[in-house]
Amino acid sequence: MAIKLRTRLLLSFFSIIVLFLITVTVTTIMNQRIGGLNDQIFDSQKRMEVIQRLNLFARTANDNGAHYLLAPDHLMGSFKSRFDETVKFVDLELSDLKKMTKDPDSLKQIEQFSTLWSQNIKYKTTLMDKKAAGQAVTAQEKYTKDSFDPIAFSLLSFMKDEQAKIETFKSDISSMNERVKLVNYSLVSIAILLSVGIAFLLSRYLINRTRKLIQSAGAVAEGNLQVESLKFKGKDELTELAAAFNVMTDSLRTVIGSAESVSLQVAASSAQLQASAEQTSQATSHIATVMQEITEGTDNQSSQVAQNLDTITNLSEKVHHIASNGQAVLQTVNHTSTTAMQGKEDLIKVIHQIRTIESSNGKLSEVIADLEQQAIQIGKATQLIMDISTQTNLLALNAGIEAARAGEQGRGFSVVAQEVRKLAEQSRVSADQIRSLITGIQNEASMAAAEMEQGTLEVQKGIELIEVAGQSFEGIMELIRQVEHDVQGVTESTADIMTDTESVVSGFSLISQIATENSSGTQSVAASTEEQLASMEEISASSSALADSADELKTLIGKFRI
């Protein structure tokens, strides 16, 4: 059956208290018996005093009777009154003796004395009446000796019996005292051995489990999540704490593993995004170069048309050149369109990947929040241990006070109480250390949460920049379609010039106009291309910042061994 730690302590104290109560009860019963024997001794002593007075009064009455028989007539009245008075005293003492005697044998002796005394008084009264009548008393000597000897012997026998009872009672009291000492010594020894055994077993139980908890918590605090699970038997508070610690370690291991996986995905995605941005930048730079070349060509063409209207003879070669350049421009525009479309698709993939990273960061933040809540629950369990230690300390203090009141008999119990107080203080210190470790874990979790939040903000910024880049790509696509349309027009115009050489002059005017339009269009495309190049550089910088954040997260996670 599982026993709580508090129940173990209470059972230990209860066992010691029960043993102490047994000692007190046995001692009280023995003392009551000794008190009863003392009462019997006191009663016997009182009876002996009464017997001694009874003997004195009986002898005095016997002497007064003898003096009455020997006295002259003028003194007989005095001795007669003394005789009667002492006889009354004897009767009173005899009545008191009967009241305080309950033993059948003693009552039988009293009745025997009463019978002898009545016979003696009757006999003495007969002689005294005879003398008072003037008759001679011839048996005086027999009267004064033989008649009182049985009475004296009866009283002496009664006194000897009472003295023997007193000696027996004293012997019983002495034997009872020895048994009380033996019982007290035995029970106190058992209490001491039981207290030492309980203290040893309980302290070893607490120290071993607390030491394992401290070692595991220290390893986790140093970042080692490969510690073995704590397996405590039972269902007490330390077992529950170990189970909670195992759950916390498993949760930390899962969280750190997930964070590591997410950080690797973020690093890979940021590297891919940076590479795509660099490729897009290179393509955009190439488009800008081509557009610059086209702009320069169209400018030169316009200048040549304005300056060399008289060189129509070379128009065929120029037309061929323009056709070649137009075809090259068309191919370049087609390639640029394909590259821009691929860049747009890559941006969509990047946005999706960053959205995935943002979702993973949110899940990781929730896991870290759960970790903080579990750490709070561990803190509450630690506070409960500290409360139990405080209550145990108070109980030990009260037990020490009661032991001090008990005096010499409670000294061993006082030592046990002091050891329990030390054990409670050690438990409180250990719980305080555990709470400090949990506080450190909470701080680390808070830092990780802050880092994840910062990473989320960076991801959101990257999404915004990529969305801006997507809009720029849309502008580029529109400009490319316009350039493609313009180049197609140049190509068609060149074909018309080549097929219709007779309308060279009118065609030349059209070429001049188209060249001017191409110059304006290519300048717009060049400006848009420069803007796209700047956007790609910003995307590349954001990707680099995201990679740095991922590296920092990997560094934090690297502190843990899972």
C-alpha positions as CSV (number, residue, x, y, z in Angstrom):
1,M,0.0,0.0,0.0
2,A,1.4,3.4,-1.0
3,I,2.0,5.7,2.0
4,K,2.4,9.5,1.7
5,L,5.5,11.1,3.1
6,R,3.4,13.1,5.6
7,T,1.6,9.9,6.7
8,R,5.0,8.2,7.2
9,L,6.1,11.0,9.5
10,L,2.8,11.0,11.4
11,L,2.9,7.3,11.8
12,S,6.4,7.5,13.2
13,F,5.5,10.1,15.7
14,F,2.3,8.3,16.5
15,S,4.2,5.0,17.2
16,I,6.6,6.8,19.6
17,I,3.7,8.6,21.3
18,V,1.8,5.4,21.7
19,L,4.8,3.7,23.2
20,F,5.2,6.7,25.5
21,L,1.6,6.5,26.5
22,I,2.0,2.7,27.2
23,T,4.9,3.5,29.4
24,V,2.9,6.2,31.3
25,T,-0.1,3.8,31.6
26,V,1.9,0.9,32.9
27,T,3.7,3.2,35.4
28,T,0.4,4.7,36.5
29,I,-1.2,1.2,37.1
30,M,1.9,0.1,39.0
31,N,1.9,3.3,41.1
32,Q,-1.8,2.8,41.8
33,R,-1.1,-0.7,43.0
34,I,1.7,0.6,45.2
35,G,-0.6,3.3,46.5
36,G,-3.1,0.6,47.4
37,L,-0.4,-1.4,49.3
38,N,0.6,1.8,51.1
39,D,-3.0,2.4,52.1
40,Q,-3.1,-1.2,53.5
41,I,0.1,-0.5,55.4
42,F,-1.4,2.7,56.7
43,D,-4.5,0.8,57.8
44,S,-2.4,-1.9,59.5
45,Q,-0.4,0.7,61.3
46,K,-3.6,2.4,62.5
47,R,-4.9,-1.0,63.7
48,M,-1.6,-1.6,65.5
49,E,-2.0,1.7,67.3
50,V,-5.5,0.8,68.3
51,I,-4.3,-2.6,69.5
52,Q,-1.6,-1.0,71.5
53,R,-4.1,1.4,73.1
54,L,-6.4,-1.5,73.6
55,N,-3.7,-3.5,75.3
56,L,-2.9,-0.5,77.5
57,F,-6.5,0.1,78.5
58,A,-7.1,-3.6,79.1
59,R,-4.0,-3.9,81.4
60,T,-5.0,-0.7,83.1
61,A,-8.5,-2.1,83.7
62,N,-7.1,-5.3,84.9
63,D,-4.8,-3.4,87.3
64,N,-7.6,-1.2,88.6
65,G,-9.6,-4.3,89.3
66,A,-6.8,-5.9,91.1
67,H,-6.2,-2.7,93.1
68,Y,-9.9,-2.6,93.9
69,L,-9.8,-6.0,95.4
70,L,-6.6,-5.1,97.4
71,A,-7.6,-1.6,98.4
72,P,-9.1,-0.5,101.7
73,D,-12.7,0.4,101.7
74,H,-12.2,4.1,101.5
75,L,-10.3,3.7,98.2
76,M,-12.5,1.1,96.6
77,G,-14.8,3.8,95.0
78,S,-11.9,5.5,93.3
79,F,-10.6,2.3,91.8
80,K,-14.1,1.2,90.9
81,S,-14.6,4.4,88.8
82,R,-11.2,4.0,87.2
83,F,-12.1,0.4,86.4
84,D,-15.4,1.4,84.8
85,E,-13.7,4.2,82.8
86,T,-11.0,2.0,81.4
87,V,-13.5,-0.6,80.5
88,K,-15.4,2.0,78.5
89,F,-12.2,3.0,76.7
90,V,-11.5,-0.7,75.9
91,D,-15.0,-1.0,74.4
92,L,-14.6,2.2,72.3
93,E,-11.2,1.0,71.0
94,L,-12.6,-2.4,70.3
95,S,-15.5,-0.9,68.4
96,D,-13.1,1.3,66.3
97,L,-10.9,-1.8,65.6
98,K,-13.9,-3.7,64.3
99,K,-14.9,-0.8,62.0
100,M,-11.4,-0.5,60.4
101,T,-10.9,-4.3,60.0
102,K,-12.3,-6.1,57.0
103,D,-10.1,-9.2,56.8
104,P,-12.1,-12.3,58.0
105,D,-9.2,-13.7,59.9
106,S,-8.6,-10.5,61.7
107,L,-12.3,-10.1,62.5
108,K,-12.2,-13.7,63.9
109,Q,-9.3,-12.7,66.2
110,I,-11.1,-9.6,67.3
111,E,-14.2,-11.7,68.1
112,Q,-12.0,-14.1,70.1
113,F,-10.5,-11.2,72.0
114,S,-13.9,-9.7,72.6
115,T,-15.1,-13.0,74.0
116,L,-12.1,-13.4,76.3
117,W,-12.5,-9.7,77.4
118,S,-16.2,-10.1,78.2
119,Q,-15.5,-13.2,80.2
120,N,-12.7,-11.5,82.1
121,I,-14.8,-8.4,82.8
122,K,-17.7,-10.6,83.9
123,Y,-15.4,-12.5,86.2
124,K,-13.8,-9.3,87.6
125,T,-17.2,-7.8,88.2
126,T,-18.3,-10.8,90.1
127,L,-15.3,-10.6,92.4
128,M,-15.7,-6.9,92.8
129,D,-19.4,-7.3,93.7
130,K,-18.5,-10.0,96.1
131,K,-16.0,-7.8,97.9
132,A,-18.4,-4.9,97.8
133,A,-20.8,-7.2,99.6
134,G,-18.2,-7.8,102.3
135,Q,-17.3,-11.3,101.3
136,A,-13.7,-12.5,101.3
137,V,-12.0,-13.0,97.9
138,T,-9.8,-16.1,98.0
139,A,-8.8,-16.4,94.3
140,Q,-7.2,-12.9,93.9
141,E,-3.9,-14.1,92.7
142,K,-5.5,-16.4,90.1
143,Y,-7.6,-13.4,89.1
144,T,-4.7,-11.1,88.6
145,K,-2.5,-13.4,86.5
146,D,-4.3,-16.3,84.8
147,S,-7.4,-14.4,83.8
148,F,-5.5,-11.7,81.8
149,D,-2.9,-13.9,80.2
150,P,-5.2,-15.2,77.4
151,I,-6.2,-11.7,76.6
152,A,-2.7,-10.4,76.4
153,F,-1.7,-13.4,74.3
154,S,-4.6,-12.7,71.9
155,L,-3.6,-9.1,71.5
156,L,0.1,-10.0,71.0
157,S,-0.9,-12.6,68.3
158,F,-3.1,-9.9,66.6
159,M,-0.2,-7.4,66.6
160,K,2.2,-10.0,65.2
161,D,-0.2,-10.8,62.3
162,E,-0.6,-7.1,61.5
163,Q,3.2,-6.7,61.6
164,A,3.6,-9.6,59.3
165,K,1.1,-8.1,56.9
166,I,3.0,-4.8,57.0
167,E,6.2,-6.6,56.1
168,T,4.5,-8.5,53.3
169,F,3.1,-5.2,51.9
170,K,6.5,-3.6,52.1
171,S,8.0,-6.6,50.3
172,D,5.3,-6.4,47.6
173,I,5.9,-2.6,47.3
174,S,9.7,-3.2,46.9
175,S,9.1,-5.9,44.3
176,M,6.5,-3.7,42.5
177,N,9.0,-0.8,42.4
178,E,11.6,-3.1,40.9
179,R,9.1,-4.2,38.3
180,V,8.2,-0.6,37.5
181,K,11.8,0.3,37.0
182,L,12.3,-2.8,34.8
183,V,9.2,-2.0,32.7
184,N,10.2,1.7,32.4
185,Y,13.7,0.9,31.4
186,S,12.5,-1.7,28.9
187,L,9.9,0.6,27.3
188,V,12.3,3.5,27.2
189,S,14.9,1.3,25.5
190,I,12.4,0.1,23.0
191,A,11.3,3.7,22.4
192,I,14.9,4.8,21.8
193,L,15.6,1.9,19.5
194,L,12.4,2.4,17.6
195,S,13.0,6.2,17.3
196,V,16.6,5.6,16.1
197,G,15.4,3.0,13.6
198,I,12.6,5.1,12.2
199,A,14.9,8.2,12.0
200,F,17.5,6.2,10.2
201,L,15.2,4.6,7.7
202,L,13.2,7.8,7.1
203,S,16.4,9.9,6.7
204,R,18.0,7.4,4.3
205,Y,14.7,7.3,2.3
206,L,14.5,11.1,2.0
207,I,18.3,11.7,1.4
208,N,18.6,9.0,-1.3
209,R,15.5,10.3,-3.3
210,T,16.4,13.9,-2.8
211,R,20.0,13.4,-3.9
212,K,18.8,11.7,-7.1
213,L,16.4,14.6,-7.8
214,I,19.2,17.1,-7.2
215,Q,21.6,15.3,-9.5
216,S,19.0,15.0,-12.3
217,A,17.9,18.6,-11.9
218,G,21.5,19.7,-12.0
219,A,22.1,17.8,-15.2
220,V,19.0,19.3,-16.8
221,A,20.1,22.8,-15.7
222,E,23.5,22.2,-17.4
223,G,21.6,21.4,-20.7
224,N,21.9,17.6,-20.5
225,L,18.5,16.2,-21.4
226,Q,19.8,12.6,-21.8
227,V,19.4,11.9,-18.1
228,E,17.6,8.7,-17.2
229,S,14.1,8.8,-16.0
230,L,13.7,8.8,-12.2
231,K,11.9,5.6,-11.2
232,F,10.7,5.8,-7.6
233,K,8.4,3.2,-6.1
234,G,5.4,4.2,-4.1
235,K,3.0,7.2,-4.4
236,D,4.3,9.7,-1.9
237,E,5.2,13.3,-2.6
238,L,8.8,12.6,-3.7
239,T,7.5,10.0,-6.2
240,E,5.0,12.5,-7.6
241,L,7.8,15.1,-7.8
242,A,10.0,12.6,-9.7
243,A,7.1,11.8,-12.1
244,A,6.6,15.5,-12.8
245,F,10.3,16.0,-13.3
246,N,10.3,13.1,-15.8
247,V,7.4,14.7,-17.7
248,M,9.2,18.1,-17.6
249,T,12.4,16.5,-19.0
250,D,10.5,14.6,-21.8
251,S,8.7,17.9,-22.7
252,L,11.9,19.8,-22.8
253,R,13.5,17.1,-24.9
254,T,10.5,17.2,-27.3
255,V,10.5,21.0,-27.4
256,I,14.2,21.3,-28.0
257,G,14.1,18.6,-30.7
258,S,11.3,20.4,-32.5
259,A,13.1,23.8,-32.1
260,E,16.2,22.3,-33.6
261,S,14.3,20.8,-36.5
262,V,12.5,24.1,-37.1
263,S,15.8,26.1,-36.9
264,L,17.4,23.8,-39.5
265,Q,14.3,24.3,-41.8
266,V,14.6,28.1,-41.2
267,A,18.3,28.0,-42.1
268,A,17.7,25.9,-45.2
269,S,14.8,28.1,-46.3
270,S,16.7,31.3,-45.7
271,A,19.6,30.0,-47.7
272,Q,17.3,28.9,-50.5
273,L,15.6,32.3,-50.4
274,Q,19.0,34.1,-50.4
275,A,20.1,32.0,-53.4
276,S,16.9,32.7,-55.3
277,A,17.2,36.4,-54.5
278,E,20.8,36.4,-55.8
279,Q,19.8,34.6,-58.9
280,T,16.9,37.1,-59.5
281,S,19.3,40.0,-58.8
282,Q,21.7,38.6,-61.4
283,A,18.9,38.2,-63.9
284,T,17.6,41.7,-63.2
285,S,21.1,43.1,-63.5
286,H,21.4,41.3,-66.9
287,I,18.1,42.8,-68.0
288,A,19.3,46.2,-66.9
289,T,22.4,45.8,-69.0
290,V,20.4,44.7,-72.0
291,M,18.0,47.5,-71.5
292,Q,20.9,50.0,-71.3
293,E,22.3,48.6,-74.5
294,I,18.9,48.8,-76.2
295,T,18.5,52.4,-75.0
296,E,22.0,53.3,-76.3
297,G,21.2,51.6,-79.6
298,T,17.9,53.4,-80.0
299,D,19.5,56.7,-79.1
300,N,22.3,56.1,-81.7
301,Q,19.7,55.0,-84.2
302,S,17.7,58.2,-83.7
303,S,20.9,60.2,-84.0
304,Q,21.9,58.4,-87.1
305,V,18.4,59.0,-88.6
306,A,18.5,62.7,-87.8
307,Q,22.1,63.2,-89.0
308,N,22.2,60.9,-92.0
309,L,19.0,61.3,-93.9
310,D,21.1,61.5,-97.0
311,T,22.7,58.1,-96.4
312,I,19.6,56.1,-97.6
313,T,21.9,53.8,-99.6
314,N,23.1,52.2,-96.4
315,L,19.6,51.7,-95.2
316,S,19.6,48.0,-96.2
317,E,22.5,47.2,-94.0
318,K,21.1,49.3,-91.1
319,V,17.8,47.6,-91.5
320,H,19.5,44.2,-91.3
321,H,21.3,45.3,-88.2
322,I,18.1,46.6,-86.7
323,A,16.4,43.3,-87.5
324,S,19.2,41.3,-85.9
325,N,19.1,43.5,-82.8
326,G,15.4,43.3,-82.7
327,Q,15.5,39.5,-82.8
328,A,18.1,39.5,-80.1
329,V,16.1,41.9,-78.0
330,L,13.0,39.7,-78.6
331,Q,14.9,36.6,-77.4
332,T,16.3,38.5,-74.5
333,V,12.8,39.8,-73.6
334,N,11.4,36.2,-73.9
335,H,14.2,34.9,-71.6
336,T,13.6,37.8,-69.2
337,S,9.9,37.0,-69.2
338,T,10.6,33.3,-68.4
339,T,13.1,34.3,-65.7
340,A,10.7,36.8,-64.1
341,M,7.9,34.2,-64.2
342,Q,10.2,31.7,-62.5
343,G,11.2,34.4,-60.0
344,K,7.6,35.0,-59.2
345,E,7.0,31.3,-58.6
346,D,10.0,31.2,-56.4
347,L,8.7,34.1,-54.4
348,I,5.4,32.3,-54.0
349,K,7.3,29.2,-52.7
350,V,9.4,31.4,-50.4
351,I,6.2,33.0,-49.0
352,H,4.7,29.5,-48.4
353,Q,7.9,28.3,-46.7
354,I,8.1,31.4,-44.5
355,R,4.4,30.9,-43.6
356,T,5.3,27.4,-42.6
357,I,8.2,28.7,-40.5
358,E,5.9,31.2,-38.9
359,S,3.4,28.4,-38.0
360,S,6.3,26.3,-36.5
361,N,7.4,29.3,-34.5
362,G,3.9,29.7,-33.1
363,K,3.8,26.0,-32.2
364,L,7.2,26.3,-30.5
365,S,6.0,29.3,-28.6
366,E,3.0,27.3,-27.3
367,V,5.3,24.4,-26.3
368,I,7.6,26.9,-24.4
369,A,4.5,28.4,-22.7
370,D,3.4,24.9,-21.7
371,L,6.9,24.3,-20.3
372,E,6.6,27.5,-18.3
373,Q,3.3,26.3,-16.9
374,Q,4.8,22.9,-16.0
375,A,7.7,24.7,-14.3
376,I,5.1,26.7,-12.3
377,Q,3.4,23.4,-11.2
378,I,6.8,22.0,-10.1
379,G,7.3,25.3,-8.1
380,K,4.0,24.7,-6.4
381,A,5.0,21.1,-5.6
382,T,8.3,22.4,-4.2
383,Q,6.3,25.0,-2.1
384,L,4.2,22.1,-0.8
385,I,7.4,20.2,0.3
386,M,8.6,23.4,2.0
387,D,5.2,23.7,3.8
388,I,5.4,20.1,4.9
389,S,9.0,20.7,6.2
390,T,7.8,23.8,8.1
391,Q,4.9,21.8,9.7
392,T,7.3,18.9,10.5
393,N,9.7,21.4,12.1
394,L,6.8,22.8,14.3
395,L,5.8,19.2,15.3
396,A,9.4,18.4,16.2
397,L,9.6,21.6,18.3
398,N,6.3,20.7,20.1
399,A,7.6,17.1,20.6
400,G,10.9,18.6,22.1
401,I,8.9,20.8,24.5
402,E,6.8,17.8,25.6
403,A,10.0,15.7,26.0
404,A,11.5,18.5,28.1
405,R,8.5,18.5,30.3
406,A,8.8,14.7,30.7
407,G,12.2,15.3,32.2
408,E,14.8,12.5,32.3
409,Q,12.4,10.0,30.7
410,G,11.8,12.2,27.7
411,R,15.5,12.9,26.9
412,G,15.7,10.2,24.2
413,F,12.5,11.5,22.6
414,S,14.0,15.0,22.7
415,V,17.0,13.8,20.7
416,V,14.7,12.2,18.1
417,A,12.7,15.5,17.9
418,Q,15.9,17.4,17.2
419,E,17.0,15.0,14.5
420,V,13.5,15.3,12.9
421,R,13.9,19.1,13.0
422,K,17.3,18.9,11.3
423,L,15.8,16.6,8.6
424,A,12.9,19.0,8.1
425,E,15.4,21.9,7.7
426,Q,17.4,19.8,5.1
427,S,14.2,19.1,3.2
428,R,13.3,22.8,3.2
429,V,16.8,23.7,1.9
430,S,16.6,21.1,-0.8
431,A,13.2,22.3,-1.9
432,D,14.5,25.8,-2.0
433,Q,17.4,24.7,-4.3
434,I,14.9,22.9,-6.5
435,R,12.8,26.1,-6.7
436,S,15.9,28.0,-7.7
437,L,16.6,25.5,-10.5
438,I,13.0,25.7,-11.7
439,T,13.3,29.5,-11.7
440,G,16.4,29.2,-13.9
441,I,14.5,26.9,-16.3
442,Q,11.7,29.4,-16.4
443,N,14.1,32.2,-17.2
444,E,15.7,30.2,-20.0
445,A,12.2,29.3,-21.4
446,S,11.3,33.0,-21.3
447,M,14.5,33.9,-23.2
448,A,13.7,31.2,-25.8
449,A,10.1,32.6,-26.1
450,A,11.5,36.1,-26.6
451,E,13.9,34.8,-29.3
452,M,11.1,32.9,-31.0
453,E,8.9,36.1,-30.9
454,Q,11.8,38.1,-32.5
455,G,12.2,35.4,-35.1
456,T,8.5,35.6,-35.9
457,L,8.8,39.4,-36.3
458,E,11.7,38.9,-38.7
459,V,9.7,36.3,-40.7
460,Q,6.8,38.7,-40.9
461,K,9.1,41.4,-42.2
462,G,10.5,39.0,-44.8
463,I,7.0,38.1,-45.9
464,E,6.2,41.8,-46.4
465,L,9.4,42.4,-48.3
466,I,8.7,39.4,-50.5
467,E,5.2,40.6,-51.2
468,V,6.7,43.9,-52.3
469,A,9.1,42.0,-54.5
470,G,6.1,40.1,-55.9
471,Q,4.4,43.4,-56.8
472,S,7.7,44.5,-58.4
473,F,7.8,41.3,-60.4
474,E,4.3,42.1,-61.6
475,G,5.5,45.5,-62.8
476,I,8.5,43.9,-64.5
477,M,6.2,41.4,-66.3
478,E,4.0,44.2,-67.5
479,L,7.0,46.2,-68.8
480,I,8.5,43.1,-70.4
481,R,5.2,42.4,-72.2
482,Q,5.2,46.0,-73.4
483,V,8.9,45.7,-74.5
484,E,8.0,42.5,-76.3
485,H,5.2,44.2,-78.1
486,D,7.5,47.1,-79.0
487,V,10.3,44.8,-80.2
488,Q,7.8,42.8,-82.2
489,G,6.7,46.1,-83.8
490,V,10.3,46.9,-84.6
491,T,10.8,43.5,-86.2
492,E,7.6,43.9,-88.3
493,S,8.7,47.4,-89.3
494,T,12.1,46.2,-90.3
495,A,10.5,43.5,-92.4
496,D,8.4,46.1,-94.1
497,I,11.5,48.2,-94.8
498,M,13.3,45.2,-96.3
499,T,10.4,44.2,-98.5
500,D,9.5,47.7,-99.6
501,T,12.7,49.6,-100.4
502,E,10.8,52.1,-102.6
503,S,9.1,53.7,-99.6
504,V,12.4,54.2,-97.7
505,V,11.8,57.8,-97.0
506,S,8.3,57.4,-95.5
507,G,9.5,54.2,-93.8
508,F,12.5,56.0,-92.4
509,S,10.2,58.5,-90.7
510,L,8.3,55.7,-89.2
511,I,11.5,54.1,-88.0
512,S,12.6,57.4,-86.5
513,Q,9.3,57.6,-84.6
514,I,9.5,53.9,-83.5
515,A,13.1,54.4,-82.4
516,T,12.0,57.4,-80.3
517,E,9.2,55.3,-78.7
518,N,11.6,52.4,-78.1
519,S,14.1,54.8,-76.4
520,S,11.4,56.0,-73.9
521,G,10.2,52.4,-73.3
522,T,13.6,51.0,-72.8
523,Q,14.4,53.9,-70.3
524,S,11.3,53.0,-68.3
525,V,12.2,49.3,-68.4
526,A,15.7,50.2,-67.2
527,A,14.4,52.3,-64.3
528,S,12.0,49.5,-63.3
529,T,14.8,47.0,-63.6
530,E,16.9,49.1,-61.2
531,E,14.1,49.2,-58.7
532,Q,13.7,45.4,-59.0
533,L,17.4,45.0,-58.5
534,A,17.2,47.2,-55.3
535,S,14.2,45.0,-54.1
536,M,16.2,41.8,-54.7
537,E,19.1,43.3,-52.7
538,E,16.7,44.0,-49.8
539,I,15.3,40.5,-50.1
540,S,18.8,39.1,-49.9
541,A,19.6,41.2,-46.8
542,S,16.4,40.0,-45.1
543,S,17.3,36.4,-46.0
544,S,20.7,37.0,-44.5
545,A,19.1,38.4,-41.3
546,L,16.8,35.4,-41.1
547,A,19.7,33.0,-41.5
548,D,21.5,34.9,-38.7
549,S,18.4,34.5,-36.5
550,A,18.3,30.8,-37.3
551,D,22.0,30.4,-36.5
552,E,21.4,32.1,-33.1
553,L,18.5,29.8,-32.4
554,K,20.7,26.8,-33.3
555,T,23.3,28.1,-30.9
556,L,20.8,28.4,-28.1
557,I,19.5,24.9,-28.8
558,G,23.0,23.6,-29.0
559,K,23.4,24.1,-25.3
560,F,21.0,21.2,-24.8
561,R,21.9,17.5,-25.3
562,I,18.9,15.5,-26.3
